[in-house]
Amino acid sequence: MLCVIIQYLLSPVVFLLTFILPVVFYFVNRRYVWCSILLAVLVGLIINWGNFNYYESRGLMILVTLVQVAVMAIIILILRAVTPKRQK
């Protein structure tokens, strides 16, 4: 099961959405970095619509989407923790 999730996260489109998109949102406008999760889920849903509709793979697709959201949230939290606070 872990291999399936890792293979899914390392596929080219999902890799860009999961790992690169939050970093780009963070450097463009930090206020909207959490919107990258919504955008990634919507794109993933559109790309994998057939898998979400097929009853045998629906549970697996929901699981890997939740793992993707968790990984993105961890990346965003790491970016926020590493960035020094601005002094006023």
DSSP file with accessible surface (Angstrom, degrees, kcal/mol):
  #  RESIDUE AA STRUCTURE BP1 BP2  ACC     N-H-->O    O-->H-N    N-H-->O    O-->H-N    TCO  KAPPA ALPHA  PHI   PSI    X-CA   Y-CA   Z-CA
    1    1 A M     >        0   0  138      0, 0.0     4,-2.0     0, 0.0     5,-0.2   0.000 360.0 360.0 360.0 -41.9    0.0    0.0    0.0
    2    2 A L  H  >  +     0   0  123      1,-0.2     4,-2.6     2,-0.2     5,-0.2   0.885 360.0  54.7 -62.9 -37.3    2.8    2.4    0.8
    3    3 A C  H  > S+     0   0   91      1,-0.2     4,-2.7     2,-0.2    -1,-0.2   0.888 106.5  51.4 -63.4 -38.6    4.4    1.7   -2.5
    4    4 A V  H  > S+     0   0   63      2,-0.2     4,-2.3     1,-0.2    -1,-0.2   0.927 111.5  46.9 -64.3 -43.0    1.2    2.7   -4.3
    5    5 A I  H  X S+     0   0   21     -4,-2.0     4,-2.6     2,-0.2    -2,-0.2   0.926 113.6  47.9 -66.4 -42.1    1.0    5.9   -2.4
    6    6 A I  H  X S+     0   0   82     -4,-2.6     4,-1.7     1,-0.2    -2,-0.2   0.921 111.8  49.7 -65.8 -42.4    4.7    6.7   -3.1
    7    7 A Q  H  < S+     0   0  142     -4,-2.7     4,-0.4     1,-0.2    -1,-0.2   0.895 111.6  49.9 -62.2 -38.8    4.3    5.9   -6.8
    8    8 A Y  H >< S+     0   0   32     -4,-2.3     3,-1.1     1,-0.2    -2,-0.2   0.933 111.2  47.7 -64.6 -45.7    1.3    8.2   -6.9
    9    9 A L  H 3< S+     0   0   17     -4,-2.6    -1,-0.2     1,-0.2    -2,-0.2   0.762 111.8  51.3 -68.0 -24.7    3.0   11.1   -5.2
   10   10 A L  T 3< S+     0   0  107     -4,-1.7    -1,-0.2    -5,-0.2    -2,-0.2   0.429  79.7 113.5 -94.5   1.9    6.1   10.7   -7.5
   11   11 A S  S <> S-     0   0   39     -3,-1.1     4,-3.0    -4,-0.4     5,-0.3  -0.447  81.3-110.3 -68.3 149.0    4.1   10.7  -10.8
   12   12 A P  H  > S+     0   0  103      0, 0.0     4,-2.1     0, 0.0     5,-0.2   0.881 110.9  40.2 -55.5 -49.3    5.0   13.9  -12.7
   13   13 A V  H  > S+     0   0   72      1,-0.2     4,-2.3     2,-0.2     5,-0.2   0.938 119.1  45.9 -68.4 -44.2    1.7   15.9  -12.4
   14   14 A V  H  > S+     0   0   11      1,-0.2     4,-2.9     2,-0.2     5,-0.3   0.890 110.2  55.0 -67.3 -36.4    1.1   15.0   -8.8
   15   15 A F  H  X>S+     0   0   80     -4,-3.0     4,-2.7     2,-0.2     5,-0.9   0.937 109.5  47.0 -61.0 -45.1    4.7   15.7   -7.9
   16   16 A L  I  X>S+     0   0  100     -4,-2.1     5,-2.3    -5,-0.3     4,-0.7   0.918 116.0  44.9 -62.6 -42.5    4.4   19.2   -9.3
   17   17 A L  I  <5S+     0   0   22     -4,-2.3    -2,-0.2     3,-0.2    -1,-0.2   0.878 119.9  40.0 -68.8 -37.3    1.1   19.8   -7.5
   18   18 A T  I  <5S+     0   0    0     -4,-2.9    -2,-0.2    -5,-0.2    -3,-0.2   0.910 130.7  17.4 -81.7 -44.5    2.2   18.3   -4.2
   19   19 A F  I  X5S+     0   0   57     -4,-2.7     4,-0.6    -5,-0.3    -3,-0.2   0.808 129.4  36.9-103.2 -35.0    5.7   19.6   -3.8
   20   20 A I  I  X<S+     0   0   74     -5,-0.9     4,-2.5    -4,-0.7     5,-0.2   0.885 106.4  61.9 -89.7 -41.1    6.3   22.5   -6.2
   21   21 A L  H  ><S+     0   0   31     -5,-2.3     4,-2.8     1,-0.2     5,-0.2   0.903 103.5  48.7 -58.3 -44.6    2.9   24.3   -6.1
   22   22 A P  H  > S+     0   0    0      0, 0.0     4,-2.3     0, 0.0    -1,-0.2   0.909 112.2  49.9 -63.3 -35.7    3.0   25.2   -2.4
   23   23 A V  H  X S+     0   0   47     -4,-0.6     4,-2.2     2,-0.2    -2,-0.2   0.926 111.9  47.6 -67.2 -42.0    6.5   26.5   -2.7
   24   24 A V  H  X S+     0   0   72     -4,-2.5     4,-2.1     1,-0.2     5,-0.2   0.944 113.6  47.2 -64.2 -46.7    5.5   28.7   -5.7
   25   25 A F  H  X S+     0   0   54     -4,-2.8     4,-2.5     1,-0.2     7,-0.3   0.885 110.8  54.1 -60.2 -38.2    2.4   30.0   -3.9
   26   26 A Y  H  < S+     0   0   12     -4,-2.3    -1,-0.2    -5,-0.2    -2,-0.2   0.909 113.1  40.5 -64.9 -42.0    4.5   30.7   -0.8
   27   27 A F  H  < S+     0   0  141     -4,-2.2    -1,-0.2     2,-0.2    -2,-0.2   0.764 118.3  47.1 -81.3 -23.6    7.0   32.8   -2.7
   28   28 A V  H  < S-     0   0  120     -4,-2.1     2,-0.3     1,-0.2    -2,-0.2   0.953 137.6 -13.2 -78.6 -55.4    4.4   34.6   -4.8
   29   29 A N    ><  -     0   0   62     -4,-2.5     3,-1.1    -5,-0.2    -1,-0.2  -0.821  55.9-161.5-152.5 108.6    2.0   35.5   -2.0
   30   30 A R  G >  S+     0   0  121     -2,-0.3     3,-1.1     1,-0.3     4,-0.2   0.740  87.5  67.4 -65.1 -23.6    2.2   33.9    1.4
   31   31 A R  G 3  S+     0   0  183      1,-0.2     3,-0.3     2,-0.1    -1,-0.3   0.839 105.2  41.5 -66.9 -31.2   -1.3   34.8    2.3
   32   32 A Y  G X  S+     0   0  110     -3,-1.1     3,-1.2    -7,-0.3     4,-0.4   0.163  77.2 111.9-104.5  19.5   -2.8   32.4   -0.3
   33   33 A V  T X  S+     0   0    2     -3,-1.1     3,-1.4     1,-0.3     4,-0.4   0.851  73.9  58.9 -64.6 -30.8   -0.5   29.5    0.2
   34   34 A W  T >> S+     0   0  105     -3,-0.3     3,-1.0     1,-0.3     4,-0.8   0.736  91.7  70.0 -72.4 -17.8   -3.3   27.4    1.7
   35   35 A C  H <> S+     0   0   62     -3,-1.2     4,-2.3     1,-0.2    -1,-0.3   0.719  82.6  73.3 -69.7 -18.2   -5.2   27.8   -1.6
   36   36 A S  H <> S+     0   0    0     -3,-1.4     4,-2.4    -4,-0.4    -1,-0.2   0.837  91.9  55.9 -64.7 -30.0   -2.6   25.5   -3.2
   37   37 A I  H <> S+     0   0   26     -3,-1.0     4,-2.4    -4,-0.4    -1,-0.2   0.946 108.5  46.2 -66.1 -46.0   -4.2   22.6   -1.4
   38   38 A L  H  X S+     0   0  113     -4,-0.8     4,-2.4     1,-0.2    -2,-0.2   0.925 113.5  49.2 -61.9 -43.3   -7.6   23.3   -2.9
   39   39 A L  H  X S+     0   0   76     -4,-2.3     4,-2.5     1,-0.2     5,-0.2   0.919 111.3  49.3 -63.5 -42.4   -6.1   23.8   -6.4
   40   40 A A  H  X S+     0   0    0     -4,-2.4     4,-2.6     1,-0.2    -1,-0.2   0.900 111.3  49.0 -65.7 -39.8   -4.2   20.5   -6.1
   41   41 A V  H  X S+     0   0   43     -4,-2.4     4,-2.5     2,-0.2    -1,-0.2   0.923 111.8  49.0 -66.9 -41.7   -7.3   18.6   -5.0
   42   42 A L  H  X S+     0   0   87     -4,-2.4     4,-2.3     2,-0.2    -2,-0.2   0.928 113.6  45.5 -64.2 -43.1   -9.4   20.0   -7.8
   43   43 A V  H  X S+     0   0   45     -4,-2.5     4,-2.8     2,-0.2     5,-0.2   0.920 113.4  50.5 -66.6 -42.2   -6.8   19.2  -10.5
   44   44 A G  H  X S+     0   0    5     -4,-2.6     4,-2.4    -5,-0.2    -2,-0.2   0.890 110.0  50.6 -61.7 -38.1   -6.3   15.7   -9.0
   45   45 A L  H  < S+     0   0   58     -4,-2.5    -2,-0.2     2,-0.2    -1,-0.2   0.919 112.0  46.6 -66.2 -41.5  -10.0   15.2   -9.1
   46   46 A I  H >< S+     0   0  131     -4,-2.3     3,-1.0     1,-0.2     4,-0.2   0.928 115.2  46.0 -66.5 -44.1  -10.3   16.3  -12.7
   47   47 A I  H 3< S+     0   0   94     -4,-2.8     3,-0.3     1,-0.2    -2,-0.2   0.905 121.8  36.3 -65.6 -41.3   -7.3   14.1  -13.8
   48   48 A N  T 3X S+     0   0   24     -4,-2.4     4,-2.1    -5,-0.2     3,-0.3   0.016  76.3 124.9-103.6  29.3   -8.5   11.0  -11.9
   49   49 A W  H <> S+     0   0  140     -3,-1.0     4,-1.7     1,-0.2    -1,-0.2   0.888  73.7  53.3 -58.6 -39.5  -12.2   11.4  -12.4
   50   50 A G  H  > S+     0   0   52     -3,-0.3     4,-1.4     1,-0.2    -1,-0.2   0.897 109.3  48.5 -63.6 -38.9  -12.5    7.9  -13.9
   51   51 A N  H  4 S+     0   0   75     -3,-0.3    -1,-0.2     1,-0.2     6,-0.2   0.853 109.9  52.1 -70.1 -34.4  -10.8    6.4  -10.9
   52   52 A F  H  < S+     0   0   27     -4,-2.1    -1,-0.2     1,-0.2    -2,-0.2   0.815 110.9  48.5 -70.4 -29.5  -13.1    8.3   -8.5
   53   53 A N  H  < S+     0   0   83     -4,-1.7     2,-0.5    -5,-0.2    -2,-0.2   0.752  90.8  88.3 -81.5 -25.4  -16.2    7.0  -10.4
   54   54 A Y  S >X S-     0   0  117     -4,-1.4     4,-1.1    -5,-0.2     3,-0.8  -0.642  75.7-141.9 -78.9 125.0  -15.1    3.4  -10.5
   55   55 A Y  T 34 S+     0   0  159     -2,-0.5     4,-0.5     1,-0.3    -1,-0.1   0.780  94.2  53.3 -63.8 -29.2  -16.4    1.8   -7.3
   56   56 A E  T 34 S+     0   0  125      1,-0.2     4,-0.3     2,-0.1    -1,-0.3   0.797 116.6  36.5 -78.5 -25.9  -13.4   -0.5   -6.7
   57   57 A S  T <> S+     0   0   25     -3,-0.8     4,-2.4    -6,-0.2     5,-0.2   0.479  91.4  91.3-104.3  -0.7  -10.8    2.3   -6.9
   58   58 A R  H  X S+     0   0  109     -4,-1.1     4,-2.4     1,-0.2     5,-0.2   0.927  87.5  48.5 -61.3 -45.5  -12.8    5.1   -5.2
   59   59 A G  H  > S+     0   0   51     -4,-0.5     4,-2.3     1,-0.2    -1,-0.2   0.910 112.0  48.9 -62.9 -41.2  -11.5    4.3   -1.7
   60   60 A L  H  > S+     0   0   65     -4,-0.3     4,-2.7     2,-0.2     5,-0.2   0.913 111.0  50.0 -65.8 -40.7   -7.9    4.1   -2.8
   61   61 A M  H  X S+     0   0   14     -4,-2.4     4,-2.0     2,-0.2    -2,-0.2   0.892 110.3  50.0 -67.0 -36.8   -8.2    7.4   -4.6
   62   62 A I  H  X S+     0   0   80     -4,-2.4     4,-2.4    -5,-0.2    -1,-0.2   0.926 111.4  50.3 -65.0 -40.7   -9.7    9.1   -1.6
   63   63 A L  H  X S+     0   0   67     -4,-2.3     4,-2.3     1,-0.2    -2,-0.2   0.945 112.0  45.0 -63.2 -47.9   -6.9    7.7    0.5
   64   64 A V  H  X S+     0   0    3     -4,-2.7     4,-2.3     1,-0.2    -1,-0.2   0.856 111.9  53.5 -69.4 -29.7   -4.1    8.9   -1.8
   65   65 A T  H  X S+     0   0   19     -4,-2.0     4,-2.4    -5,-0.2    -1,-0.2   0.917 109.4  48.1 -68.3 -40.6   -5.8   12.3   -2.1
   66   66 A L  H  X S+     0   0  110     -4,-2.4     4,-2.3     2,-0.2    -2,-0.2   0.893 111.4  50.2 -66.0 -37.3   -5.9   12.6    1.7
   67   67 A V  H  X S+     0   0   41     -4,-2.3     4,-2.7     2,-0.2    -2,-0.2   0.914 109.5  51.9 -65.0 -40.4   -2.2   11.6    1.9
   68   68 A Q  H  X S+     0   0    1     -4,-2.3     4,-2.4     1,-0.2    -2,-0.2   0.926 109.9  48.4 -61.5 -43.0   -1.4   14.3   -0.8
   69   69 A V  H  X S+     0   0   40     -4,-2.4     4,-2.5     2,-0.2    -1,-0.2   0.916 111.5  50.3 -64.3 -40.6   -3.3   16.9    1.3
   70   70 A A  H  X S+     0   0   51     -4,-2.3     4,-2.3     2,-0.2    -2,-0.2   0.920 110.7  48.7 -64.8 -42.8   -1.4   15.9    4.4
   71   71 A V  H  X S+     0   0   36     -4,-2.7     4,-2.4     1,-0.2    -2,-0.2   0.920 112.0  49.4 -63.6 -41.8    2.0   16.0    2.7
   72   72 A M  H  X S+     0   0    0     -4,-2.4     4,-2.5    -5,-0.2    -2,-0.2   0.910 109.9  50.8 -64.6 -40.1    1.1   19.5    1.3
   73   73 A A  H  X S+     0   0   24     -4,-2.5     4,-2.5     2,-0.2    -1,-0.2   0.911 110.3  50.0 -64.2 -39.3    0.1   20.7    4.7
   74   74 A I  H  X S+     0   0   98     -4,-2.3     4,-2.5     2,-0.2    -2,-0.2   0.924 110.3  49.9 -64.5 -42.5    3.3   19.5    6.2
   75   75 A I  H  X S+     0   0   32     -4,-2.4     4,-2.5     2,-0.2    -2,-0.2   0.926 111.7  48.6 -61.9 -43.0    5.3   21.2    3.5
   76   76 A I  H  X S+     0   0    0     -4,-2.5     4,-2.3     1,-0.2    -2,-0.2   0.922 111.7  48.9 -64.6 -42.4    3.5   24.5    4.1
   77   77 A L  H  X S+     0   0   98     -4,-2.5     4,-1.9     2,-0.2    -1,-0.2   0.891 111.1  50.4 -65.4 -37.0    4.0   24.3    7.8
   78   78 A I  H  X S+     0   0   96     -4,-2.5     4,-2.3     2,-0.2     5,-0.2   0.920 109.9  50.7 -65.5 -42.8    7.7   23.6    7.3
   79   79 A L  H  X S+     0   0   33     -4,-2.5     4,-1.7     1,-0.2    -2,-0.2   0.912 111.8  47.6 -61.1 -40.6    8.0   26.6    5.0
   80   80 A R  H  < S+     0   0  123     -4,-2.3    -1,-0.2     1,-0.2    -2,-0.2   0.849 113.5  47.8 -69.4 -33.8    6.3   28.8    7.6
   81   81 A A  H  < S+     0   0   84     -4,-1.9    -2,-0.2    -5,-0.2    -1,-0.2   0.844 112.7  47.8 -75.9 -33.2    8.5   27.5   10.4
   82   82 A V  H  < S+     0   0  110     -4,-2.3    -2,-0.2    -5,-0.2    -1,-0.2   0.840  91.9  88.8 -77.7 -34.0   11.8   27.9    8.4
   83   83 A T  S  < S-     0   0   31     -4,-1.7     2,-0.0    -5,-0.2    -4,-0.0  -0.469  84.4-118.8 -69.0 128.7   11.1   31.5    7.2
   84   84 A P        -     0   0  108      0, 0.0     2,-0.2     0, 0.0    -1,-0.1  -0.363  29.9-107.8 -66.7 146.7   12.3   34.1    9.7
   85   85 A K        -     0   0  170     -4,-0.1     2,-0.3     1,-0.1    -4,-0.0  -0.481  32.9-113.5 -72.8 145.1    9.7   36.4   11.2
   86   86 A R        -     0   0  225     -2,-0.2     2,-0.4     1,-0.0    -1,-0.1  -0.580  26.4-136.6 -78.8 137.2    9.7   40.0   10.0
   87   87 A Q              0   0  190     -2,-0.3    -1,-0.0     1,-0.0     0, 0.0  -0.778 360.0 360.0 -94.7 139.3   10.7   42.5   12.6
   88   88 A K              0   0  257     -2,-0.4    -1,-0.0     0, 0.0     0, 0.0  -0.573 360.0 360.0 -94.3 360.0    8.6   45.7   12.8
